[in-house]
Amino acid sequence: MTITVIVHVANEEPILCELEELPNSQDQIVLLSNPRMRDGKELKFLEEDVSRVIIPWHRINFVQVLPSAEVEDVIGFVRE
């Protein structure tokens, strides 16, 4: 199961991408899959056809974990 996240890299625009699993506290790097802008456009600083990027933790300000479609289907409000 992939986890969709927004990664805020220092001095760059936020990157929308997927992770296979959340990083551990001992990790030095983060392996990102399908990196793109939040609007879905390609990143200007990456070559074409790049599907995975390794970013060191010291370059990342913070990571936003987006809710998955499965969670949205299971948890919901019912009004009767």
C-alpha positions in Angstrom: 0.0 0.0 0.0 1.4 3.4 -1.0 1.1 6.4 1.2 0.5 9.8 -0.5 2.5 12.6 1.0 3.5 16.2 0.4 7.2 16.8 1.1 8.3 20.3 1.9 12.0 20.5 0.8 14.1 23.5 2.0 14.0 26.3 -0.5 11.9 24.4 -3.1 8.2 24.1 -3.9 6.4 21.2 -2.1 6.5 17.9 -3.8 3.5 15.5 -4.0 4.7 11.9 -4.1 4.2 8.4 -2.7 6.0 6.4 0.0 6.0 2.6 0.4 6.1 3.0 4.2 6.6 5.9 6.6 10.3 6.5 7.4 11.8 5.4 10.7 13.5 7.7 13.1 16.9 6.2 12.3 16.6 6.8 8.5 19.0 9.2 6.9 17.1 9.5 3.6 13.6 9.3 2.2 12.8 7.4 -1.0 10.0 9.1 -2.9 8.1 7.6 -5.8 6.3 9.5 -8.6 7.5 13.0 -7.6 5.4 15.8 -9.1 4.1 19.3 -8.3 0.9 19.5 -6.2 -1.0 20.3 -9.4 0.4 17.2 -11.1 2.9 18.9 -13.4 6.5 17.7 -13.7 9.2 19.0 -11.4 11.4 21.5 -13.3 14.6 20.4 -11.5 14.2 16.7 -12.4 15.0 15.0 -15.7 12.1 13.5 -17.7 11.0 10.0 -16.8 12.4 10.1 -13.3 10.1 7.9 -11.2 12.0 7.8 -7.8 14.0 10.3 -5.9 16.2 10.0 -2.8 16.2 13.1 -0.6 18.3 13.3 2.6 16.3 14.2 5.8 18.4 17.3 6.5 16.9 18.9 3.3 13.3 18.2 4.4 11.4 20.7 6.6 8.3 18.5 7.1 6.1 15.9 5.5 2.3 16.0 5.3 0.6 12.6 5.2 -2.6 12.7 3.1 -5.5 10.5 3.9 -5.9 7.4 1.7 -9.0 6.5 -0.3 -9.4 3.4 1.8 -9.6 5.4 5.1 -12.1 7.8 3.5 -14.3 4.9 2.5 -14.2 3.3 6.0 -14.6 6.4 8.1 -17.5 8.7 7.4 -20.4 10.5 8.9 -23.9 9.0 8.5 -26.8 11.3 8.8 -30.2 9.7 9.0 
